[in-house]
């Protein structure tokens, strides 16, 4: 499984020495339940097998290693994430874990565009400041066969 490696890597849940703390961007609804989440050196919700928040994990964390630009409506990714080569390769298979992750992200973004558009912009601003982002390579749409 693609994201099984995340529990081992945990790179996105750590802050390297010398870097400023990372304030995790939260939706309006997430702010009500979490208040705030700030990673000083290691996320306080990080367990040995991954995020202890499970289903209550913030959307910005679920979205990672992707980042969505609400102005251009395109996805970027953090080039530091070791999953990205495999993630990009899996996008050619619409049933893959990466394709399912991207589909779920698109669906949640569609909901947030209506209910919390400020979150989307704020999240992209934080991602742009904090991560080295590159445009997500999207596979060309499949052509229908004509016989």
N, C-alpha and C positions, 0 to 999 in steps of 0.2 A: 504494500500500500504506500502510496506517495507520501502522505503526511505522517506516516509512522516515524519517519526520520526526525520529525520536529521534536519529539520527546527526548531524543538523544542530543540533538544540536542545541536547541534552546537559545540560539544566538539572538533572536528577536526579543527575548525576555531579559536580556542582560545589557548593561551599559558599560562600555569600555572605559577604563580609567582615563580621566582628562576630558571626557565628554559631559555635557550638561545633562541633568535629569530629563527624562522623557515623560511629559504629561500625556497620558493616553486620551485621545479624543473620544468623548462619549456623546451619545445621542441624548435628547431631552429625557427620554424614558430611562436610559441607563444611568443618567445623573441622579435620578430619584432613588434608584436601588443601590448604586455604588458610591454616590457622592463624588469622589474623584479617585483616580488611580494614577500614581506618579511612580515611575521606575527610577530610583536613585542609582542603584548598581545592579539589582536583581529584582524582578517583579515579585511582590509579596504573595502573589497567587500561584506562583510556579511550584509545582510538585515534581517529584522524580519522574513521573510518567506524563508530564505536560501540565496544562492549565487546570487548576483545581476548581475553577468556576464552571466548568462543563458547559451546559446550555446557556448559562448566564454570562458567558464570555462576551466582552464588548464586540460590537460589529467591526470596529477598526482592527481588532486583533484577529477576528475571523477572516477579514478581508486579506490580511497579510499572507503572502508577500506582494500582493497587488495593492495598487493605489489608483483611485478613480479621480480624474479631473472633470469636475462638473461643468466647466466652461466649454471644453472641447468634446466631452463625453467619450473620452478614450481612457484605456487602462494603461498603467505603467507598472513596472515591477522593481523591487529593490535588487540591484545587481549583486549585493552581498549575500543574498539567500542562496545556499548551495542547492536548493531544489529546482531553481529556475530552468536549467537546461532540460531536465526531465519534465517539468511542468509544461514548458513550451512544446516539447515533442508530443506530449499527451493531448494537446489541443486538437490534433488531427483526428482524434477518435472521440466522437461525441458522447460515448459511454464511459470515458475514462474519468478518473477521480478529479483530474485538473478541469476537464470540461464541466463536470458536475459542480465543482467549486465555483467556477466562473458563472455558471447559470444561476446558482443560488445567490451569488454576489449581485448579479444584474437584477434579480427579482427584488432583493432587499433595497438596492439603490433606487429602483423604480418607486418603491413605497416611500423611501426617505426623501425623494425629490418632491413629494407632495406634503409629507408630514414634518420634515426637518431639513430643508435644503441648506440651512446655515451649517449644520453638522458636516455635510458633504464638502463644503468649501473649506471649513476649518480643518477637517481631517486631511484634505489634500495639501493645505498650507503647511501643516505640521510635517507631513510626509516629505514634502519638497525641501523643507529646512533640514530634516533629520537624516533622510536616506539618499543614497545615490540612485536616482530613478532613471529607467530607460523605458521606451515605448514597448509595450507587450506585443510580440510578434503574433499576429493572428493568422491562422490558416486561411487560404482563399476559400470562398464558398464553393461547395461541391456543385458541379453541374449535373443536371438531370440528364439521364441517358435518353436519347431519342433513337428509336429503331424503326 
